[in-house]
Amino acid sequence: MRSSLIQLFLFAISGVFGFVVDTAVLYALAPLMGPFYARILSFLAAVFTTWLVNRTLAFRNRTSELSKKSEFTRYLLLMLIGGLINYAAYSALVVYSPLVRHYLVLGVAAGSLAGMVVNYLSSRFLIYRFPSS
């Protein structure tokens, strides 16, 4: 139980790194691409970041038993499920909330929280399911 809580905490720390990358890329690209297209690229940058951090921090005692390329591909595909939840929450808030339209970071935060549970469970049980030897 304790190790699962530590793992969840480290996964959340990884999410903070992803959130920072997501927000930075979004703010860099939104003036050029708009808040919706920019969010797609910022999300992908965040996925890559969280994959790197999660495999070395949150799931350092577990393995996927896949090559790095295959592991990242699986991670990306599974994160897209949480990403759809994330993007739906973000988009709804951008469309319906003038405050979020002005402060896109609020939409990123809400979307990130909405997708986090799905992303953690898919990482833990569908990717990093084997204890390291």
C-alpha positions, 0 to 999 in steps of 0.5 A: 500500500505504501509503495503504491501511494509513493508511486502515485505521488511520484506520478503526480510529480511527473504530471507537474513537469508535464503541466509546465511543459504543456503550458509553456508550449501552449503559450508559445504556440497559441498566438500562432495556431490558436488555443485548440491546435496549439493544445494538441502539440502542447499535449504531445510535448507533455506526454513525451516529458511525462514518459521520460520522468515516469519511467525513471521516477514513478515506475523505476521499480517496474518495467514494461519489458518493451524496447524504449520505442515500443514502450513510448508508442504504447504510452502515447496511445494510452495517454491519448485516452486520458488526453481525450478527457483532458482535451474535452475538459480544456475545450469546454472551459475555453468555449464557455468560460471567458476567464479560462479563455483569458487564462488558458493555464486554468483550462490546462490544469482542469484538463490535466486533473481530469485525465490524470486518473485514467493516465495513472491506471493505464500506466500502472496496469497496462505499461509498467506492470512487471516488477524490475528484476 
